[in-house]
Amino acid sequence: MEEGGQGQQPYLIRRRDHRPFAFAGLWSSWRNPEGSLLETFTILTTDANPDIRGLHDRMPVVVGRDDFGLCLIPRSTTPSA
């Protein structure tokens, strides 16, 4: 619980048609200074739209199906083992 006895409230957020949606993110495979291979990622956020603003001021960047090709950039630069 947060200070003052108030906990966080979970919310179910989905499309009106209940179909899945995708978030924009970045993934990286890299070696730290000690030489260990790390797999890291982050979800990109933006200002909340009017539907979400009452819950939070930020939200994940939602990627539309027509834009998947712009976001999915295959690379073969994985660090060698």
Contacts in CASP RR format, 6 or more apart in sequence:
PFRMAT RR
TARGET T0000
AUTHOR 0000-0000-0000
METHOD contacts of the structure
MODEL  1
MEEGGQGQQPYLIRRRDHRPFAFAGLWSSWRNPEGSLLETFTILTTDANP
DIRGLHDRMPVVVGRDDFGLCLIPRSTTPSA
1 7 0 8 1.000
2 8 0 8 1.000
11 55 0 8 1.000
13 52 0 8 1.000
15 21 0 8 1.000
21 62 0 8 1.000
21 63 0 8 1.000
21 64 0 8 1.000
22 62 0 8 1.000
22 63 0 8 1.000
22 64 0 8 1.000
22 65 0 8 1.000
22 68 0 8 1.000
23 43 0 8 1.000
23 44 0 8 1.000
23 60 0 8 1.000
23 61 0 8 1.000
23 62 0 8 1.000
23 63 0 8 1.000
24 43 0 8 1.000
24 44 0 8 1.000
24 60 0 8 1.000
24 61 0 8 1.000
24 62 0 8 1.000
24 63 0 8 1.000
24 71 0 8 1.000
25 41 0 8 1.000
25 42 0 8 1.000
25 43 0 8 1.000
25 44 0 8 1.000
25 61 0 8 1.000
26 41 0 8 1.000
26 42 0 8 1.000
26 44 0 8 1.000
27 39 0 8 1.000
27 40 0 8 1.000
27 41 0 8 1.000
28 39 0 8 1.000
28 40 0 8 1.000
28 41 0 8 1.000
29 37 0 8 1.000
29 38 0 8 1.000
29 39 0 8 1.000
29 40 0 8 1.000
29 78 0 8 1.000
29 79 0 8 1.000
30 37 0 8 1.000
30 38 0 8 1.000
30 40 0 8 1.000
30 79 0 8 1.000
31 37 0 8 1.000
31 38 0 8 1.000
31 79 0 8 1.000
32 38 0 8 1.000
37 79 0 8 1.000
37 81 0 8 1.000
43 60 0 8 1.000
43 61 0 8 1.000
44 60 0 8 1.000
44 61 0 8 1.000
45 58 0 8 1.000
45 59 0 8 1.000
45 60 0 8 1.000
45 61 0 8 1.000
46 58 0 8 1.000
46 59 0 8 1.000
46 60 0 8 1.000
46 61 0 8 1.000
47 57 0 8 1.000
47 58 0 8 1.000
47 59 0 8 1.000
48 54 0 8 1.000
48 55 0 8 1.000
48 56 0 8 1.000
48 57 0 8 1.000
48 58 0 8 1.000
48 59 0 8 1.000
49 59 0 8 1.000
52 59 0 8 1.000
63 71 0 8 1.000
END
